[in-house]
Amino acid sequence: MGKRLLLDCTLRDGGYINDWEFGHDNMVNIFEHVVGSGVDCIEIGYLNGSSSFNPDRSVMPDTASVQRIFGQLDRKNTMVLGMIDFETCDIKNLQPCAESFLDGIRVTFKKDRLVPAMAFCREVKALGYKVFFQLASITGYSDEELLEVSRLTNDVKPYALSIVDTYGLMEPEELKHVAGILDAGLDPDITLGFHAHNNLQLGYINTATVLALETERDLLVDASLYGMGKSAGNAPLELVALYMNEHCGKRYEITRMQEAIVTSVMDFQRITQWGYQLTYYIAAANRVHPNYVRYLMDERTSPVTAINEILQRIPDDQ
């Protein structure tokens, strides 16, 4: 069996809850506690060229800003990553990896931007970073398209490629099918990752499903403190860590994660709830973006039956 790796994405995906305004002290506290727990990777936020530097936000315009916020902290043995939503951050905003606090950069993109995104990833890799492909909206790919993704990925040779269940609608058998295609097609030294959303309350079990795959390939799973994240949230870091301690031979210090939840996460949860909600369930059941459902629910002019009928008429490619 290959290595089983855990990535914390609280400062990035969790930022959808608070517009990434964690506050500097909370950002440092989360970083130190999560790194202190022994996780393999931590994602410290987004790189977005249109943003301005703000020490209280985990959206940063360039890699130099990452250094200004986190550069004096002890990273221990944890890989430090940032994320770029393709076409939101120019390559000129990235220092060479040798001059940066970041070890790697995750680039997320949708299917229609696959080829140009991979060209951008080549440039990022040339700067010395470990590059991660994040396949957003994975449920929109056919089996044949997944095979083509594998071929293109093997040509670039990133550190990892991750399945992203953007709308939280995959069931374990579907996930195993997609993972099986990619596992068979990718070069053996490319890590296969998974990022869950919890719209159908499947984030944890799907993450455990990936960790249990019988493969010699290294596997990487994402999770966030207390499940803090976009829509219905993510797989909870503390639960996934417990599973990995019991089933993957890991020794994560879960108490450190719990301390971070109490001191830096629960206050945000009191202000803005995340987790399973009817809106996200209806969206996942109809395989659409939650914004469609939220709009129709907020109008309060249609019964749920009519909302479902409207959503079912939306073409798959929309």
C-alpha positions as CSV (number, residue, x, y, z in Angstrom):
1,M,0.0,0.0,0.0
2,G,1.2,3.5,-0.8
3,K,1.3,6.3,1.8
4,R,-2.0,7.8,3.1
5,L,-1.8,11.6,3.5
6,L,-4.0,14.2,5.2
7,L,-4.4,17.8,4.0
8,D,-6.0,20.5,6.1
9,C,-7.9,23.1,4.0
10,T,-9.5,25.2,6.7
11,L,-7.9,28.5,5.8
12,R,-8.8,28.1,2.2
13,D,-12.2,26.3,1.9
14,G,-13.3,27.5,5.3
15,G,-12.9,31.0,4.1
16,Y,-16.2,30.7,2.1
17,I,-17.9,31.1,5.5
18,N,-16.3,34.3,6.6
19,D,-15.0,35.9,3.3
20,W,-11.6,34.6,4.4
21,E,-11.5,37.2,7.2
22,F,-10.2,34.9,9.9
23,G,-8.1,37.6,11.6
24,H,-4.3,37.4,11.8
25,D,-4.3,35.8,15.3
26,N,-6.7,33.1,14.2
27,M,-4.8,32.3,11.1
28,V,-1.6,31.9,13.1
29,N,-3.4,29.8,15.7
30,I,-5.0,27.5,13.2
31,F,-1.6,27.1,11.4
32,E,0.3,26.3,14.5
33,H,-2.3,23.9,15.9
34,V,-2.8,22.0,12.7
35,V,0.9,21.8,11.9
36,G,1.5,20.8,15.5
37,S,-1.1,17.9,15.1
38,G,1.2,16.4,12.5
39,V,-0.9,16.7,9.3
40,D,1.0,16.0,6.1
41,C,-0.1,19.1,4.3
42,I,-1.8,22.5,5.1
43,E,-3.4,24.8,2.6
44,I,-3.0,28.4,3.8
45,G,-5.5,30.1,1.5
46,Y,-6.0,31.4,-2.0
47,L,-3.5,33.3,-4.3
48,N,-5.6,35.8,-6.2
49,G,-3.9,38.6,-8.2
50,S,-6.8,41.0,-7.9
51,S,-6.8,41.0,-4.1
52,S,-4.8,43.4,-1.9
53,F,-2.6,42.4,1.0
54,N,-4.5,42.1,4.2
55,P,-2.8,40.3,7.2
56,D,-6.3,39.3,8.5
57,R,-7.4,37.5,5.3
58,S,-6.3,34.2,3.8
59,V,-6.6,35.5,0.2
60,M,-3.3,36.9,-0.9
61,P,-2.2,38.6,-4.1
62,D,1.2,36.8,-4.4
63,T,3.6,34.4,-2.8
64,A,5.5,37.3,-1.1
65,S,2.4,38.0,0.9
66,V,2.4,34.5,2.2
67,Q,5.9,35.1,3.5
68,R,4.7,38.2,5.3
69,I,1.9,36.4,7.1
70,F,3.3,33.0,7.8
71,G,7.0,33.2,7.1
72,Q,8.1,33.3,10.8
73,L,6.1,30.3,11.8
74,D,7.5,26.8,12.4
75,R,6.2,24.6,9.6
76,K,7.8,21.4,11.2
77,N,7.5,18.6,8.6
78,T,4.3,19.8,7.1
79,M,4.0,20.6,3.3
80,V,2.6,24.1,2.9
81,L,0.4,24.8,0.0
82,G,-1.6,27.6,-1.6
83,M,-4.4,27.4,-4.1
84,I,-5.0,29.2,-7.4
85,D,-8.4,29.2,-9.1
86,F,-7.1,29.2,-12.7
87,E,-6.9,32.6,-14.4
88,T,-7.1,34.5,-11.1
89,C,-3.4,34.8,-10.5
90,D,-0.7,35.5,-13.1
91,I,2.5,33.5,-13.1
92,K,4.5,36.7,-12.4
93,N,2.9,36.8,-8.9
94,L,4.8,33.7,-8.0
95,Q,8.3,33.8,-6.7
96,P,10.6,30.8,-7.4
97,C,9.8,28.1,-4.9
98,A,13.3,28.4,-3.4
99,E,12.4,31.9,-2.3
100,S,8.8,31.1,-1.2
101,F,7.3,29.9,2.0
102,L,5.1,27.6,-0.1
103,D,6.2,24.1,-1.1
104,G,3.4,23.6,-3.6
105,I,0.4,25.2,-5.4
106,R,-2.9,23.6,-6.1
107,V,-4.6,24.8,-9.3
108,T,-8.3,24.3,-9.6
109,F,-10.1,24.3,-12.9
110,K,-13.2,23.1,-14.7
111,K,-13.3,20.8,-17.7
112,D,-13.6,23.5,-20.3
113,R,-10.3,25.0,-19.1
114,L,-8.4,21.8,-18.9
115,V,-5.8,22.3,-21.6
116,P,-4.8,26.0,-20.8
117,A,-4.8,25.2,-17.0
118,M,-2.3,22.4,-17.6
119,A,-0.1,24.8,-19.6
120,F,-0.2,27.2,-16.6
121,C,0.7,24.3,-14.3
122,R,3.8,23.6,-16.4
123,E,4.9,27.2,-15.7
124,V,4.3,26.8,-12.0
125,K,6.2,23.5,-11.9
126,A,9.1,25.2,-13.7
127,L,9.4,27.6,-10.8
128,G,10.1,24.6,-8.6
129,Y,6.7,24.1,-6.9
130,K,5.0,20.8,-6.3
131,V,1.9,21.2,-8.5
132,F,-1.5,19.7,-7.7
133,F,-4.3,19.4,-10.3
134,Q,-7.8,20.0,-8.8
135,L,-10.5,18.5,-11.1
136,A,-13.5,20.6,-10.1
137,S,-17.0,19.3,-10.8
138,I,-15.7,15.7,-11.3
139,T,-19.2,14.4,-11.9
140,G,-19.2,16.3,-15.2
141,Y,-16.5,14.0,-16.7
142,S,-17.3,10.9,-18.7
143,D,-15.1,7.8,-18.5
144,E,-13.5,8.7,-21.8
145,E,-12.7,12.2,-20.6
146,L,-11.2,10.8,-17.4
147,L,-8.9,8.7,-19.6
148,E,-7.9,11.7,-21.6
149,V,-7.2,13.6,-18.3
150,S,-4.9,10.8,-17.2
151,R,-3.0,11.1,-20.5
152,L,-2.6,14.8,-20.3
153,T,-1.7,14.6,-16.6
154,N,1.0,12.0,-17.3
155,D,2.6,14.4,-19.8
156,V,2.8,17.3,-17.2
157,K,3.7,15.0,-14.3
158,P,2.3,17.0,-11.3
159,Y,2.8,15.9,-7.7
160,A,-0.9,15.0,-7.4
161,L,-4.3,15.0,-9.1
162,S,-7.4,15.4,-7.0
163,I,-11.0,14.4,-7.5
164,V,-13.2,17.3,-6.4
165,D,-16.8,16.5,-5.6
166,T,-17.8,20.1,-6.0
167,Y,-21.5,19.6,-5.4
168,G,-21.2,16.9,-2.8
169,L,-23.3,14.4,-4.8
170,M,-21.1,11.4,-5.3
171,E,-21.9,8.1,-3.7
172,P,-19.2,5.7,-2.7
173,E,-19.6,3.3,-5.6
174,E,-19.5,6.2,-8.1
175,L,-16.4,7.6,-6.4
176,K,-14.7,4.2,-6.5
177,H,-15.5,3.9,-10.2
178,V,-13.9,7.4,-10.9
179,A,-10.9,6.7,-8.7
180,G,-10.4,3.3,-10.4
181,I,-10.2,4.9,-13.8
182,L,-7.7,7.5,-12.7
183,D,-5.7,5.0,-10.7
184,A,-5.4,2.7,-13.7
185,G,-4.5,5.6,-16.1
186,L,-2.1,7.8,-14.1
187,D,1.6,7.2,-13.8
188,P,2.3,5.4,-10.5
189,D,4.3,8.2,-8.9
190,I,1.4,10.7,-9.2
191,T,-0.6,11.0,-5.9
192,L,-4.3,10.6,-6.2
193,G,-6.4,13.0,-4.1
194,F,-10.0,13.6,-3.0
195,H,-11.8,16.7,-1.8
196,A,-15.3,16.1,-0.4
197,H,-18.3,18.3,0.2
198,N,-21.1,17.2,2.6
199,N,-24.3,18.1,0.8
200,L,-25.6,14.5,1.1
201,Q,-23.8,13.8,4.4
202,L,-21.3,11.6,2.5
203,G,-18.1,13.7,3.0
204,Y,-16.7,11.5,5.8
205,I,-17.7,8.1,4.3
206,N,-16.4,9.1,0.9
207,T,-13.1,10.2,2.3
208,A,-12.8,6.9,4.2
209,T,-13.7,5.1,0.9
210,V,-10.8,6.7,-0.8
211,L,-8.4,5.9,2.0
212,A,-9.5,2.2,1.9
213,L,-8.7,1.8,-1.9
214,E,-6.5,-1.1,-2.6
215,T,-3.7,0.6,-4.5
216,E,0.1,1.0,-4.2
217,R,-0.4,4.7,-5.2
218,D,0.0,7.4,-2.6
219,L,-3.5,8.8,-1.6
220,L,-4.2,12.3,-0.3
221,V,-7.5,13.4,1.3
222,D,-8.7,16.9,2.2
223,A,-10.5,17.9,5.4
224,S,-11.1,21.0,7.4
225,L,-11.5,21.7,11.1
226,Y,-15.1,21.1,12.2
227,G,-16.0,20.6,8.6
228,M,-15.8,24.3,8.0
229,G,-16.2,25.0,4.3
230,K,-18.3,26.0,1.3
231,S,-21.9,24.9,1.0
232,A,-22.5,22.1,3.4
233,G,-18.9,22.0,4.4
234,N,-16.1,19.4,4.1
235,A,-15.1,16.2,5.8
236,P,-14.2,17.1,9.4
237,L,-10.4,17.0,9.9
238,E,-10.7,15.7,13.4
239,L,-12.9,12.7,12.3
240,V,-10.7,11.9,9.3
241,A,-7.6,12.0,11.5
242,L,-9.2,9.6,14.0
243,Y,-10.0,7.2,11.1
244,M,-6.5,7.4,9.8
245,N,-5.0,6.8,13.3
246,E,-7.1,3.7,13.6
247,H,-6.9,2.3,10.1
248,C,-3.9,3.8,8.3
249,G,-1.2,3.6,11.1
250,K,-1.1,7.4,11.6
251,R,-0.4,9.2,14.9
252,Y,-2.0,12.6,14.4
253,E,-2.5,14.6,17.7
254,I,-6.2,15.1,17.5
255,T,-6.2,17.2,20.7
256,R,-4.4,19.9,18.9
257,M,-7.1,19.9,16.2
258,Q,-9.8,20.1,18.9
259,E,-8.0,23.0,20.6
260,A,-8.0,24.9,17.3
261,I,-11.7,24.3,16.9
262,V,-12.5,25.7,20.3
263,T,-10.2,28.7,20.0
264,S,-10.5,29.7,16.4
265,V,-13.4,28.0,14.6
266,M,-16.4,27.8,16.8
267,D,-16.9,31.6,17.0
268,F,-17.4,31.6,13.2
269,Q,-19.8,28.7,13.5
270,R,-22.0,30.7,15.9
271,I,-22.2,33.6,13.4
272,T,-22.7,31.6,10.2
273,Q,-23.9,28.0,10.2
274,W,-22.5,25.4,7.9
275,G,-23.2,21.7,7.4
276,Y,-26.1,19.7,6.1
277,Q,-29.1,21.9,5.0
278,L,-32.2,21.4,2.9
279,T,-30.8,23.8,0.2
280,Y,-27.7,21.8,-0.3
281,Y,-29.6,18.5,-0.3
282,I,-32.0,19.6,-3.0
283,A,-29.0,20.9,-5.1
284,A,-27.1,17.6,-4.9
285,A,-30.2,15.5,-5.5
286,N,-30.8,17.5,-8.7
287,R,-27.1,17.7,-9.6
288,V,-27.0,21.5,-9.8
289,H,-25.1,24.3,-8.1
290,P,-26.6,25.4,-4.7
291,N,-27.0,29.0,-5.9
292,Y,-29.9,27.9,-8.2
293,V,-31.7,26.4,-5.2
294,R,-30.9,29.3,-2.9
295,Y,-32.4,31.8,-5.4
296,L,-35.6,29.8,-5.9
297,M,-36.0,29.2,-2.1
298,D,-35.4,32.9,-1.3
299,E,-38.1,33.9,-3.8
300,R,-40.6,31.9,-1.6
301,T,-43.1,31.9,-4.5
302,S,-42.8,28.2,-5.5
303,P,-43.4,25.0,-3.5
304,V,-40.6,22.6,-3.2
305,T,-42.2,20.3,-5.8
306,A,-42.1,23.1,-8.4
307,I,-38.5,23.9,-7.5
308,N,-37.5,20.3,-8.1
309,E,-39.3,20.4,-11.5
310,I,-37.5,23.6,-12.5
311,L,-34.1,22.2,-11.5
312,Q,-34.7,19.0,-13.4
313,R,-35.2,21.0,-16.6
314,I,-31.7,22.5,-16.4
315,P,-29.4,20.9,-19.0
316,D,-26.5,18.9,-17.6
317,D,-23.9,21.1,-19.2
318,Q,-25.4,24.1,-17.4
